[in-house]
Amino acid sequence: MTGSAKDIFTIILAYTSIFALTIFFFSTIAVYYWTEVTIAIPIIGIFLSLSVTYFMLRSTFSDPGVISRGDLEMPEEEDK
């Protein structure tokens, strides 16, 4: 995991929020749509929740990289 140790609370809060809302959706709203409306909405919900989880994990555990200052060219000043 990249970042400092003080960011762990923020990461845990973000994952807890996502998982709590996902569990709420699939235990209440998705059941209604599955039985009363169509099966497509819960399937789309499964795909979206798996995508969110995958990309959150990927961004949490990836190295953001560094742009070194020596590679950037300074803009030239124009004479007025």
N, C-alpha and C positions, 0 to 999 in steps of 0.2 A: 504494500500500500504506500502510495506516495503522499507527501505532505507531512506536516508536523503531528505530534501526538495530541495536541490540543484540538485537532480537527475530528477526532474520533467521536466526540459527542454529536457533532453535526451529521456525520455519516450514519451513526446509529439512529438518529432522529429521522433522517430521510428514509432509510430502509424500513423503519418501523411504520412510518406514515404510509408508505407504498404498500407494504404487506397488509396492514390493517384495512386499508380501503379496498384492496383486492379481495380479502376474505369477506368483508361486508358485501361487496358486489356479488360474489359468487354464492353467498349463503342466502341472499334475499332477492335482489333484483334479477339475477340471471335465472333463478328458479322460476320466477314468474314468466319471464320471456320464453324460457324453454317449454313450459307447459301451455301457456296461453297464446303466445304470438308466433314465434318462429325459433328454430334451433340456430339460425345463422348469427343472431346477436350474441349469444354466449360463446360461440366459436370465435367470433371476431374479438370478444373480450379476452379469451384465452390467448389468442395470438398477440394482442396488444400488451397484456400483462407480462407475457414471456419476453417480448421485445424490450419493454421498459426495464425488466430485471436484468436482461443480458447487457444492455447498453450502460446501465448504471454500474454493474460489476466491472465491465470493461473500462469505463472511464475512471473508476475508483482505483483499479490496480494497474493502470498504465502510466508510463513516464511521459510527462507533458513536453519534455524536450527544452532546449535552451537555444535562443538566438544569441550568438556571441556578438558583442558590440563592435569587434574589429571588422566584421563582414559588412556592416552597413556604411554606405557612403553618406557623407554630410552634404546637404544641399548647398549649392554655391550662392553666395549673397549677390544680389543685383545692385549695381550702383544707380542711384537716382539722381 
